[in-house]
Amino acid sequence: MVILEAKRAHELESGAVPTQEFQSVKSTLQALEEIESGNVVVHPDPEAKREALRRRIEAERIRKEEEERKIKEQIAKEKEDGEKI
């Protein structure tokens, strides 16, 4: 339970969405409140959870790179069109 509390506290500190309103101010006590409420449980397959998180982060990175590439293409096109005038 201590490990679950610590992990959840780190998640909350990193900006994870809380599952409820808290009475406590500290993230460790907030994590305990969530555990007590039954809102946070141990994932049955932690490795699968980590892999899914890695995939989600990689997909977000690729999406951002693609968005940046499109913006650079647009800027280059606008420069080219501006030089033609």
Secondary structure, 3 states (H helix, E strand, C coil): CHHHHHHHHHHHHCCCCCCCCCCCCCHHHHHHHHHHHCCCCCCCCHHHHHHHHHHHHHHHHHHHHHHHHHHHHHHHHHHHHHHHC
